[in-house]
């Protein structure tokens, strides 16, 4: 008699990242690793921001509570920031402005923000773990960006992409927290200058009150004018990041 074994279904991400992948990569010969994540890609206003967190073998388990920033409340994210900064080897948050997004497009703007974040690190990384399935950090040509690159931007670094890395890798989850807290605070600080858009609530994403103000007042200087921002349909996935 033949016995057929049932395959166990793949387990979904637990929401509790670990250093399992980071340790495996360090054994492969990448001693200094950087977790990288972005926030603000789908917003209508404000910068796109990229957080980086560098670790080596001396960095033990991440501070308790570190996970994908979208799964944390704002107070929880704020409390984690100093703990993350003490834990890691180095950290940084880089931004690309709405004007730069309009000029070079969102992917090139992500690259600029990522390069600026890497430039904050005290040590050059051996490998970047990038959330998602597309390597937007590596620029194959660098054409079109030479006039925008900061003089101190970091040199190219090997990249390993991973879908849902912010839910499985502690370094990437920590980077997502730093990026979101930093960008959210920028939008909150800008909100009193343009109160109708309610950025203190929606952080520049396509929330109903934001879109209504856009239809009434049009875009501010802090909006991405190359986007069809007054005709966007609200995407619930974007609202969840506000």
HELIX and SHEET records of a PDB file:
HELIX    1   1 UNK A   20  UNK A   27  1                                   8    
HELIX    2   2 UNK A   69  UNK A   71  5                                   3    
HELIX    3   3 UNK A   74  UNK A   87  1                                  14    
HELIX    4   4 UNK A   98  UNK A  104  1                                   7    
HELIX    5   5 UNK A  106  UNK A  118  1                                  13    
HELIX    6   6 UNK A  165  UNK A  168  1                                   4    
HELIX    7   7 UNK A  170  UNK A  191  1                                  22    
HELIX    8   8 UNK A  192  UNK A  197  5                                   6    
HELIX    9   9 UNK A  199  UNK A  202  1                                   4    
HELIX   10  10 UNK A  208  UNK A  217  1                                  10    
HELIX   11  11 UNK A  236  UNK A  239  1                                   4    
SHEET    1   A 5 UNK A  90  UNK A  96  0                                        
SHEET    2   A 5 UNK A  48  UNK A  55 -1                                        
SHEET    3   A 5 UNK A  33  UNK A  39 -1                                        
SHEET    4   A 5 UNK A 127  UNK A 131  1                                        
SHEET    5   A 5 UNK A 159  UNK A 162  1                                        
END                                                                             
